[in-house]
Amino acid sequence: MIDKTKLEEIYQDNLTRIDEGFSSYACHHHEAWRLKPEPRDYMRSDFAVDRDKILYSGAYRRYQGKTQVFAFTNLFDEEMTNRSLHTTYVAQIARTIGKNLKLNLELIEAIALGHDLGHTPFGHDGEVALNKCCRKHGIGFFHHNIESLHIVDNISSRGKGLNLTFQVRDGIISHDGEIHDRILIPQKGKYEENIKNYISNKKDGKQINWFPATLEGCVVRISDTIAYIGQDIEDAIRNRILKPEDLPADCVEYLGNSNVRVIDTLIKSVIVNSYDQDRIMIDEETSHYLLKLKKYNYQHIYTNKDVKRFKNIVMKSLCLLFEQYLTDLKKENKNSNIYIQFLNRKNKNYISTFNNEEKVRDFIATMTDRYFNEEVKKYFLPGNYD
C-alpha cells in the first residue's frame, strides 16, 4: 500500500522548492483555485493537472487537423504549419521566456496548450464565417478565445468540462496575439464575474481592454505573436506566396532573415525588458519593427488572393452547413452527425443549457478541416445524401 503521508511530504517538499525559485511576481502554486474543488493529486501541482487535462482532451487531439493560415488539407506539403504545431511553438517559446523570468512554467504550459482550442476549421476564414452565422441567429459575435474557454468549461468530457483552475481559464480567454501591445500589465483581482461580463460584452460586439490576470498569461499572449509572425512568412515562402527578397529590408536587418532569428530577437527583447518587472515588455525599437512586420504579413499573406482563394467556398459552405444542422435539430433527425458525433456524447446539463443555435456553433467550431469537408460533401454533393 502507498504511504500517503510520505507522498504528501514529498509533494509539499517539491512545491516549496519550486516556489522558492520563483520571482516575486510569479503566480505561486498555492494561489491556484477551481470553481469545483478536487482531491489533491500529490504528484502534480494544480497547474500541472490542468496541463495534462488539456493534453489528453479530444479538443487537443483535433488541433492537428485544423488550419493555421494555409489550408494544409489542400496541400501536399506536410511540413506546412497546422494549429497543433503553432500551439507547440507557443508553449516552447513561452517556457523559454518564463524560465528566464523565474515564472510558473506549469501554469504557462497549461495556458499555452489550451489557448487555441476554440479555433474553427479553416482558421480565420472559418471564424469569420461562423461569426456571420452566429450574429444572424442572435447568439452574438463569435470569438475563438471565448469558444476556447467554453470548450474547457462546458463541452469537453461529455459536457462536464475539465474544471480547470481560474488562472488557466483566465489565461486562455485573455490571449490575443493579433492585438499589438508593447507592454502587458497583469489585470489582477479578476474573479468569475469579470469573465462573465467580458464574454457578454464581446458577444455584443463591444471593444474591451482586457489583459491576463497573471504574468504567466501575459507571457503566453506575447508568445502567441512571436510564434506566428516569422513562421507565417516561412510558410508563405514555402507556398510560393512570397520570396525572401520581398520582405521589408529594415525588418529583416533588425529582426532577422529567418524564423529562428526573428524568434531569437523577440524572445531576448522580452526577457531583457521584463526581467524582475511586474509586467511583460519589449523595447520600443523592437516593437516598431514587429508591428511593421505584422502589417506586412496582413497585407501580403493574410489577405493575399491566393491564400484566400478558398474563402468564399468556406463562407458559403459553412453557412449552408449551419442551416442544415438547425434543420436536423428542428426535425430531430437522429441520423445527422450533430446527434451521432456530438449531442449523443453530451450530458443532460449541456443539452438543457444551450439552445439549438449554440449547439450548432459548438459542433462546427470543434470540427477539423477534413471532417468539415466530409460533412459538406455528404449534404451538398449530388448522390451523397438522401
Contacts in CASP RR format, 6 or more apart in sequence:
PFRMAT RR
TARGET T0000
AUTHOR 0000-0000-0000
METHOD contacts of the structure
MODEL  1
MIDKTKLEEIYQDNLTRIDEGFSSYACHHHEAWRLKPEPRDYMRSDFAVD
RDKILYSGAYRRYQGKTQVFAFTNLFDEEMTNRSLHTTYVAQIARTIGKN
LKLNLELIEAIALGHDLGHTPFGHDGEVALNKCCRKHGIGFFHHNIESLH
IVDNISSRGKGLNLTFQVRDGIISHDGEIHDRILIPQKGKYEENIKNYIS
NKKDGKQINWFPATLEGCVVRISDTIAYIGQDIEDAIRNRILKPEDLPAD
CVEYLGNSNVRVIDTLIKSVIVNSYDQDRIMIDEETSHYLLKLKKYNYQH
IYTNKDVKRFKNIVMKSLCLLFEQYLTDLKKENKNSNIYIQFLNRKNKNY
ISTFNNEEKVRDFIATMTDRYFNEEVKKYFLPGNYD
4 42 0 8 1.000
7 42 0 8 1.000
7 43 0 8 1.000
8 40 0 8 1.000
8 42 0 8 1.000
10 42 0 8 1.000
11 40 0 8 1.000
11 42 0 8 1.000
11 43 0 8 1.000
15 29 0 8 1.000
15 30 0 8 1.000
15 45 0 8 1.000
18 29 0 8 1.000
18 45 0 8 1.000
19 28 0 8 1.000
19 29 0 8 1.000
19 30 0 8 1.000
21 102 0 8 1.000
22 28 0 8 1.000
22 102 0 8 1.000
22 103 0 8 1.000
22 104 0 8 1.000
23 101 0 8 1.000
23 102 0 8 1.000
23 103 0 8 1.000
23 215 0 8 1.000
23 276 0 8 1.000
25 103 0 8 1.000
25 215 0 8 1.000
25 276 0 8 1.000
25 277 0 8 1.000
25 278 0 8 1.000
26 101 0 8 1.000
26 102 0 8 1.000
26 103 0 8 1.000
26 104 0 8 1.000
26 215 0 8 1.000
26 216 0 8 1.000
27 103 0 8 1.000
27 104 0 8 1.000
27 107 0 8 1.000
27 167 0 8 1.000
27 214 0 8 1.000
27 215 0 8 1.000
27 216 0 8 1.000
28 104 0 8 1.000
29 45 0 8 1.000
29 46 0 8 1.000
29 47 0 8 1.000
29 104 0 8 1.000
29 106 0 8 1.000
31 167 0 8 1.000
32 45 0 8 1.000
32 46 0 8 1.000
32 47 0 8 1.000
32 107 0 8 1.000
32 165 0 8 1.000
32 166 0 8 1.000
32 167 0 8 1.000
33 165 0 8 1.000
33 166 0 8 1.000
34 46 0 8 1.000
34 163 0 8 1.000
34 164 0 8 1.000
34 165 0 8 1.000
34 166 0 8 1.000
35 163 0 8 1.000
35 166 0 8 1.000
35 192 0 8 1.000
36 163 0 8 1.000
38 49 0 8 1.000
38 163 0 8 1.000
41 48 0 8 1.000
41 49 0 8 1.000
44 52 0 8 1.000
44 106 0 8 1.000
45 106 0 8 1.000
46 165 0 8 1.000
47 104 0 8 1.000
47 106 0 8 1.000
47 107 0 8 1.000
47 109 0 8 1.000
47 110 0 8 1.000
47 165 0 8 1.000
47 167 0 8 1.000
47 168 0 8 1.000
48 106 0 8 1.000
48 110 0 8 1.000
50 110 0 8 1.000
50 162 0 8 1.000
50 164 0 8 1.000
50 165 0 8 1.000
50 168 0 8 1.000
51 106 0 8 1.000
51 109 0 8 1.000
51 110 0 8 1.000
51 113 0 8 1.000
53 162 0 8 1.000
53 164 0 8 1.000
54 60 0 8 1.000
54 110 0 8 1.000
54 113 0 8 1.000
54 114 0 8 1.000
54 117 0 8 1.000
54 152 0 8 1.000
54 162 0 8 1.000
54 164 0 8 1.000
55 113 0 8 1.000
57 117 0 8 1.000
57 152 0 8 1.000
57 156 0 8 1.000
57 157 0 8 1.000
57 162 0 8 1.000
58 156 0 8 1.000
59 117 0 8 1.000
59 118 0 8 1.000
59 151 0 8 1.000
59 152 0 8 1.000
59 155 0 8 1.000
59 156 0 8 1.000
59 366 0 8 1.000
60 113 0 8 1.000
60 114 0 8 1.000
60 117 0 8 1.000
62 366 0 8 1.000
62 367 0 8 1.000
62 368 0 8 1.000
63 82 0 8 1.000
63 83 0 8 1.000
63 84 0 8 1.000
63 87 0 8 1.000
63 116 0 8 1.000
63 117 0 8 1.000
64 82 0 8 1.000
64 83 0 8 1.000
64 84 0 8 1.000
64 368 0 8 1.000
65 73 0 8 1.000
65 82 0 8 1.000
65 83 0 8 1.000
65 84 0 8 1.000
65 368 0 8 1.000
65 369 0 8 1.000
65 370 0 8 1.000
66 82 0 8 1.000
66 83 0 8 1.000
66 84 0 8 1.000
66 119 0 8 1.000
66 120 0 8 1.000
66 121 0 8 1.000
66 122 0 8 1.000
66 123 0 8 1.000
66 368 0 8 1.000
66 369 0 8 1.000
67 73 0 8 1.000
67 82 0 8 1.000
67 83 0 8 1.000
67 121 0 8 1.000
67 122 0 8 1.000
67 123 0 8 1.000
67 369 0 8 1.000
68 81 0 8 1.000
68 82 0 8 1.000
68 83 0 8 1.000
68 85 0 8 1.000
68 86 0 8 1.000
68 123 0 8 1.000
68 228 0 8 1.000
68 232 0 8 1.000
68 235 0 8 1.000
69 81 0 8 1.000
69 123 0 8 1.000
69 124 0 8 1.000
69 228 0 8 1.000
69 232 0 8 1.000
69 235 0 8 1.000
69 236 0 8 1.000
69 301 0 8 1.000
69 302 0 8 1.000
69 307 0 8 1.000
70 80 0 8 1.000
70 81 0 8 1.000
70 235 0 8 1.000
70 236 0 8 1.000
70 239 0 8 1.000
70 307 0 8 1.000
71 122 0 8 1.000
71 310 0 8 1.000
71 369 0 8 1.000
72 78 0 8 1.000
72 80 0 8 1.000
72 81 0 8 1.000
72 82 0 8 1.000
72 369 0 8 1.000
73 369 0 8 1.000
73 370 0 8 1.000
73 373 0 8 1.000
74 310 0 8 1.000
75 239 0 8 1.000
77 238 0 8 1.000
77 239 0 8 1.000
79 238 0 8 1.000
80 235 0 8 1.000
80 238 0 8 1.000
80 239 0 8 1.000
81 231 0 8 1.000
81 232 0 8 1.000
81 235 0 8 1.000
83 116 0 8 1.000
83 119 0 8 1.000
83 123 0 8 1.000
86 116 0 8 1.000
86 227 0 8 1.000
86 228 0 8 1.000
86 231 0 8 1.000
87 112 0 8 1.000
87 113 0 8 1.000
87 114 0 8 1.000
87 115 0 8 1.000
87 116 0 8 1.000
89 227 0 8 1.000
89 228 0 8 1.000
89 231 0 8 1.000
90 112 0 8 1.000
90 115 0 8 1.000
90 220 0 8 1.000
90 223 0 8 1.000
90 224 0 8 1.000
90 227 0 8 1.000
91 108 0 8 1.000
91 109 0 8 1.000
91 112 0 8 1.000
91 113 0 8 1.000
93 223 0 8 1.000
93 226 0 8 1.000
93 227 0 8 1.000
93 263 0 8 1.000
93 267 0 8 1.000
94 108 0 8 1.000
94 109 0 8 1.000
94 111 0 8 1.000
94 112 0 8 1.000
94 219 0 8 1.000
94 220 0 8 1.000
94 223 0 8 1.000
95 105 0 8 1.000
95 108 0 8 1.000
95 109 0 8 1.000
95 112 0 8 1.000
96 267 0 8 1.000
97 103 0 8 1.000
97 219 0 8 1.000
97 222 0 8 1.000
97 223 0 8 1.000
97 267 0 8 1.000
97 270 0 8 1.000
97 271 0 8 1.000
97 274 0 8 1.000
98 105 0 8 1.000
98 108 0 8 1.000
98 216 0 8 1.000
98 219 0 8 1.000
99 105 0 8 1.000
100 271 0 8 1.000
100 275 0 8 1.000
101 215 0 8 1.000
101 219 0 8 1.000
101 271 0 8 1.000
101 274 0 8 1.000
101 275 0 8 1.000
103 215 0 8 1.000
103 216 0 8 1.000
103 219 0 8 1.000
104 214 0 8 1.000
104 216 0 8 1.000
107 167 0 8 1.000
107 168 0 8 1.000
107 214 0 8 1.000
107 216 0 8 1.000
107 217 0 8 1.000
108 216 0 8 1.000
108 217 0 8 1.000
108 219 0 8 1.000
108 220 0 8 1.000
110 164 0 8 1.000
110 165 0 8 1.000
110 168 0 8 1.000
111 167 0 8 1.000
111 168 0 8 1.000
111 171 0 8 1.000
111 172 0 8 1.000
111 175 0 8 1.000
111 216 0 8 1.000
111 217 0 8 1.000
111 220 0 8 1.000
112 220 0 8 1.000
112 223 0 8 1.000
114 148 0 8 1.000
114 152 0 8 1.000
114 168 0 8 1.000
114 172 0 8 1.000
115 145 0 8 1.000
115 148 0 8 1.000
115 171 0 8 1.000
115 172 0 8 1.000
115 175 0 8 1.000
115 220 0 8 1.000
115 224 0 8 1.000
116 144 0 8 1.000
116 148 0 8 1.000
117 147 0 8 1.000
117 148 0 8 1.000
117 151 0 8 1.000
117 152 0 8 1.000
117 172 0 8 1.000
118 144 0 8 1.000
118 145 0 8 1.000
118 147 0 8 1.000
118 148 0 8 1.000
118 150 0 8 1.000
118 151 0 8 1.000
118 365 0 8 1.000
118 366 0 8 1.000
119 127 0 8 1.000
119 144 0 8 1.000
119 147 0 8 1.000
119 148 0 8 1.000
119 365 0 8 1.000
120 126 0 8 1.000
120 127 0 8 1.000
120 129 0 8 1.000
120 130 0 8 1.000
120 144 0 8 1.000
120 364 0 8 1.000
120 365 0 8 1.000
120 367 0 8 1.000
121 364 0 8 1.000
121 367 0 8 1.000
121 368 0 8 1.000
121 369 0 8 1.000
121 371 0 8 1.000
121 372 0 8 1.000
122 310 0 8 1.000
122 314 0 8 1.000
122 369 0 8 1.000
122 372 0 8 1.000
124 302 0 8 1.000
125 308 0 8 1.000
125 310 0 8 1.000
125 311 0 8 1.000
125 314 0 8 1.000
125 315 0 8 1.000
126 314 0 8 1.000
126 315 0 8 1.000
126 318 0 8 1.000
127 142 0 8 1.000
127 144 0 8 1.000
128 315 0 8 1.000
129 314 0 8 1.000
129 315 0 8 1.000
129 318 0 8 1.000
129 319 0 8 1.000
130 142 0 8 1.000
130 318 0 8 1.000
130 322 0 8 1.000
130 361 0 8 1.000
130 364 0 8 1.000
130 365 0 8 1.000
131 141 0 8 1.000
131 142 0 8 1.000
131 143 0 8 1.000
132 315 0 8 1.000
132 319 0 8 1.000
133 142 0 8 1.000
133 318 0 8 1.000
133 319 0 8 1.000
133 322 0 8 1.000
133 360 0 8 1.000
133 361 0 8 1.000
134 140 0 8 1.000
134 141 0 8 1.000
134 142 0 8 1.000
134 357 0 8 1.000
134 361 0 8 1.000
135 141 0 8 1.000
135 142 0 8 1.000
137 322 0 8 1.000
137 326 0 8 1.000
137 357 0 8 1.000
138 357 0 8 1.000
139 203 0 8 1.000
139 355 0 8 1.000
139 357 0 8 1.000
139 358 0 8 1.000
139 361 0 8 1.000
140 203 0 8 1.000
140 204 0 8 1.000
140 205 0 8 1.000
141 202 0 8 1.000
141 203 0 8 1.000
141 204 0 8 1.000
141 205 0 8 1.000
142 361 0 8 1.000
142 365 0 8 1.000
143 202 0 8 1.000
143 203 0 8 1.000
144 365 0 8 1.000
145 172 0 8 1.000
145 173 0 8 1.000
145 174 0 8 1.000
145 175 0 8 1.000
145 176 0 8 1.000
146 173 0 8 1.000
146 199 0 8 1.000
146 202 0 8 1.000
146 203 0 8 1.000
147 361 0 8 1.000
147 362 0 8 1.000
147 365 0 8 1.000
148 172 0 8 1.000
148 173 0 8 1.000
149 169 0 8 1.000
149 172 0 8 1.000
149 173 0 8 1.000
149 195 0 8 1.000
149 199 0 8 1.000
150 362 0 8 1.000
151 362 0 8 1.000
151 365 0 8 1.000
151 366 0 8 1.000
152 161 0 8 1.000
152 162 0 8 1.000
152 164 0 8 1.000
152 169 0 8 1.000
152 172 0 8 1.000
153 161 0 8 1.000
153 162 0 8 1.000
153 164 0 8 1.000
153 169 0 8 1.000
154 161 0 8 1.000
154 350 0 8 1.000
154 353 0 8 1.000
154 354 0 8 1.000
155 161 0 8 1.000
155 346 0 8 1.000
155 350 0 8 1.000
155 362 0 8 1.000
155 366 0 8 1.000
156 162 0 8 1.000
158 345 0 8 1.000
158 346 0 8 1.000
158 347 0 8 1.000
158 350 0 8 1.000
159 346 0 8 1.000
159 347 0 8 1.000
159 349 0 8 1.000
159 350 0 8 1.000
160 347 0 8 1.000
160 349 0 8 1.000
164 172 0 8 1.000
166 191 0 8 1.000
166 192 0 8 1.000
166 213 0 8 1.000
167 213 0 8 1.000
167 214 0 8 1.000
167 216 0 8 1.000
169 195 0 8 1.000
170 190 0 8 1.000
170 195 0 8 1.000
170 212 0 8 1.000
170 213 0 8 1.000
170 214 0 8 1.000
170 217 0 8 1.000
171 212 0 8 1.000
171 213 0 8 1.000
171 214 0 8 1.000
171 216 0 8 1.000
171 217 0 8 1.000
171 220 0 8 1.000
171 221 0 8 1.000
173 195 0 8 1.000
173 198 0 8 1.000
173 199 0 8 1.000
174 187 0 8 1.000
174 210 0 8 1.000
174 211 0 8 1.000
174 212 0 8 1.000
174 213 0 8 1.000
174 217 0 8 1.000
174 221 0 8 1.000
175 212 0 8 1.000
175 217 0 8 1.000
175 220 0 8 1.000
175 221 0 8 1.000
175 224 0 8 1.000
176 221 0 8 1.000
176 224 0 8 1.000
177 221 0 8 1.000
177 222 0 8 1.000
177 224 0 8 1.000
177 225 0 8 1.000
177 228 0 8 1.000
178 225 0 8 1.000
180 225 0 8 1.000
180 287 0 8 1.000
180 290 0 8 1.000
180 291 0 8 1.000
180 294 0 8 1.000
181 221 0 8 1.000
181 222 0 8 1.000
182 281 0 8 1.000
182 282 0 8 1.000
182 284 0 8 1.000
182 287 0 8 1.000
183 279 0 8 1.000
183 280 0 8 1.000
183 281 0 8 1.000
184 211 0 8 1.000
184 212 0 8 1.000
184 218 0 8 1.000
184 221 0 8 1.000
184 222 0 8 1.000
184 279 0 8 1.000
184 280 0 8 1.000
184 281 0 8 1.000
185 211 0 8 1.000
185 218 0 8 1.000
185 278 0 8 1.000
185 279 0 8 1.000
186 211 0 8 1.000
186 212 0 8 1.000
186 213 0 8 1.000
186 214 0 8 1.000
186 215 0 8 1.000
186 217 0 8 1.000
186 218 0 8 1.000
186 278 0 8 1.000
186 279 0 8 1.000
187 210 0 8 1.000
187 211 0 8 1.000
187 212 0 8 1.000
187 213 0 8 1.000
188 213 0 8 1.000
189 213 0 8 1.000
190 213 0 8 1.000
198 208 0 8 1.000
198 210 0 8 1.000
201 208 0 8 1.000
202 208 0 8 1.000
211 218 0 8 1.000
211 221 0 8 1.000
212 218 0 8 1.000
212 220 0 8 1.000
212 221 0 8 1.000
215 278 0 8 1.000
215 279 0 8 1.000
215 280 0 8 1.000
218 279 0 8 1.000
218 280 0 8 1.000
219 270 0 8 1.000
219 280 0 8 1.000
221 280 0 8 1.000
222 270 0 8 1.000
222 280 0 8 1.000
222 282 0 8 1.000
225 266 0 8 1.000
225 290 0 8 1.000
225 294 0 8 1.000
226 262 0 8 1.000
226 263 0 8 1.000
226 266 0 8 1.000
226 267 0 8 1.000
226 270 0 8 1.000
227 263 0 8 1.000
229 262 0 8 1.000
229 266 0 8 1.000
229 290 0 8 1.000
229 293 0 8 1.000
229 294 0 8 1.000
229 297 0 8 1.000
230 259 0 8 1.000
230 262 0 8 1.000
230 263 0 8 1.000
230 293 0 8 1.000
231 259 0 8 1.000
232 297 0 8 1.000
232 301 0 8 1.000
232 302 0 8 1.000
233 242 0 8 1.000
233 247 0 8 1.000
233 259 0 8 1.000
233 293 0 8 1.000
233 297 0 8 1.000
233 301 0 8 1.000
234 258 0 8 1.000
234 259 0 8 1.000
236 242 0 8 1.000
236 300 0 8 1.000
236 301 0 8 1.000
236 304 0 8 1.000
236 307 0 8 1.000
237 243 0 8 1.000
237 244 0 8 1.000
239 307 0 8 1.000
241 300 0 8 1.000
241 301 0 8 1.000
241 304 0 8 1.000
241 306 0 8 1.000
241 307 0 8 1.000
242 300 0 8 1.000
242 301 0 8 1.000
244 257 0 8 1.000
246 300 0 8 1.000
247 257 0 8 1.000
247 296 0 8 1.000
248 292 0 8 1.000
248 293 0 8 1.000
248 296 0 8 1.000
250 289 0 8 1.000
250 292 0 8 1.000
251 289 0 8 1.000
251 292 0 8 1.000
251 293 0 8 1.000
251 296 0 8 1.000
254 265 0 8 1.000
254 285 0 8 1.000
254 286 0 8 1.000
254 289 0 8 1.000
255 261 0 8 1.000
255 262 0 8 1.000
255 265 0 8 1.000
255 266 0 8 1.000
255 286 0 8 1.000
255 289 0 8 1.000
255 290 0 8 1.000
255 293 0 8 1.000
256 262 0 8 1.000
256 265 0 8 1.000
262 293 0 8 1.000
265 286 0 8 1.000
266 282 0 8 1.000
266 286 0 8 1.000
266 290 0 8 1.000
269 282 0 8 1.000
269 283 0 8 1.000
269 286 0 8 1.000
270 280 0 8 1.000
270 281 0 8 1.000
270 282 0 8 1.000
272 283 0 8 1.000
273 281 0 8 1.000
273 282 0 8 1.000
273 283 0 8 1.000
274 280 0 8 1.000
274 281 0 8 1.000
282 290 0 8 1.000
301 307 0 8 1.000
317 372 0 8 1.000
317 376 0 8 1.000
317 380 0 8 1.000
318 364 0 8 1.000
318 372 0 8 1.000
320 376 0 8 1.000
320 379 0 8 1.000
320 380 0 8 1.000
321 364 0 8 1.000
321 372 0 8 1.000
321 375 0 8 1.000
321 376 0 8 1.000
321 379 0 8 1.000
322 360 0 8 1.000
322 361 0 8 1.000
322 364 0 8 1.000
324 379 0 8 1.000
325 336 0 8 1.000
325 338 0 8 1.000
325 360 0 8 1.000
325 363 0 8 1.000
325 364 0 8 1.000
326 356 0 8 1.000
326 357 0 8 1.000
326 360 0 8 1.000
327 333 0 8 1.000
328 336 0 8 1.000
328 338 0 8 1.000
328 339 0 8 1.000
329 336 0 8 1.000
329 338 0 8 1.000
329 356 0 8 1.000
329 359 0 8 1.000
329 360 0 8 1.000
330 356 0 8 1.000
333 339 0 8 1.000
334 340 0 8 1.000
337 375 0 8 1.000
337 378 0 8 1.000
338 359 0 8 1.000
338 360 0 8 1.000
338 363 0 8 1.000
341 363 0 8 1.000
342 359 0 8 1.000
342 362 0 8 1.000
342 363 0 8 1.000
342 366 0 8 1.000
343 351 0 8 1.000
343 359 0 8 1.000
343 363 0 8 1.000
354 362 0 8 1.000
364 372 0 8 1.000
367 375 0 8 1.000
377 384 0 8 1.000
378 384 0 8 1.000
378 385 0 8 1.000
379 385 0 8 1.000
END
